[in-house]
Amino acid sequence: MIHLKLTFTLILLMAMSQTATAAPKRLNMATGSAGWEYNRTGKKICNKLDEEKRFQCQTLVTRGSVQNIELLREGKVNLGLSQSDMIPHDPADFISLKTLSRQALYIFVRKDSDIHGLHGLMHKRVNTGPIGSGLRGTMNNVLEATGIVPSEASDITAAQEADLLCRNQTDAISFILDLEAPQVEKIEKTCPMRRLGFSRKTIQEIMRIHATYYPIELRSTGPENTYAIGLYVELVTYKDALSPEDRQSIIDSLQTMP
């Protein structure tokens, strides 16, 4: 009997020792361009998850949402940040762990431009964002839904866009940023420019095809209300990339994160 008790105690101590020294689960998170919003958000999430000794998290610089979804599908990362409109609709494949923030599509034109509505972009030079970015995907959705065909669509990075507009090398630039993000004011100060609003009719036209968007009413100086396209930022994983226990642990760890 004593021998059995000693054996049981030894097994229990060995199991506890293995649990205590188990290596933390490695998390690789696809984020966005270095220094920009998704990349900064990803680092904050990783710092939060690293507080839990269960995880060791690192971020990966990418072109944005579209590339992040591809990396998840290919098994090269187990977490990714994505705009809600870029996540495939099959819930069995992609699992959202947390909705992080609300964002808006910003389109700017020069202050003296003759473009006064979205349909004014027809046959104009429009920057639609880098290939692989969520911005590129959203702009393509908006242009296709409204039948707008630019004369030229460039893929200049966000850091270069404002200068391009100020030098009259494009007619419109676009960004996706958090609502009232401080970067908006910085962009607007690059040179005289104004934000292009969407009419209610145009917003409805887009939402009939892409139900993931929602309208954001803007302050208007004209007789009609103007709107922006709204979307969400999601922390996403792919089926089987993480165990159900790890997914729940991440959800629990991020509950206190705004």
C-alpha positions, 0 to 999 in steps of 0.5 A: 500500500505504501509503495502504491502511495509513493508511486501515485505521489511521484506520478502526480509530482511529475505531472505538476512539474511538466505543467509548470515548465511547459513551453508557452504557445507561440503566437504569430500575428499578421498585422499591417504596415510598419508603424501604422495602425494595425501594426501598433494594435497588433503589438498592444495585443501581443504585449497583453497576451505575453502577460499570460505565461501561456503565450509567447506572441510576436507580430509580422509586418504585412501589406494588410487585411487581404494578405493576413487572410491569405497567411492564415489560410496557408498556415503561416500565422495563427492570428491576424488582424482584418477588416470585417469586409475582407473576412471570408463569409464561411464561419467554419473556416475563420473565427473572430476572437475579438472586435477591436474597433470601428473604422471608416473609409476616408477619401480626400480630394484637393480643396479646389477639385471639381469632384463633389461626390463619389460618382465624381471619381469616374475617369479620375486618377484614384489611389486605391491602396497597395495590393494585399491591403484591406484598403485596396479590397474596400476601394474595389468593392466600393468602385465596383458596386457603384460602377465607377471606373477610374482612369488610373488606379495607383497603389502608392502606400499610405505614407506617400499618398498625401504628397501625391495628391498635393503634387497633383499626381492623383485626383483622390486618395483613400485611407481606412482609419479609426473614427476621429483618428489623429492621423486624419488631421495630419493628412488634412494639413499636408495641403488644402484638401477636403474629405469626400462624403457619400450621399445616402443613395450611394451608401445604400447602393453599396450596402445592397451588395456588401451588407458588412458595411454600415453608414456613418453620418458626417457633419455636413455643411450642405443641404443634404446629409453626407456619410462615410462607409463604416467597418470593423477591425477583427482579431481572427484565427483560422480553423485548427490553427489554435486549440479551442482552449487557446482560443478561449484563453485569448478571448479571456485575456483580451476582455479588459482590452478596449 
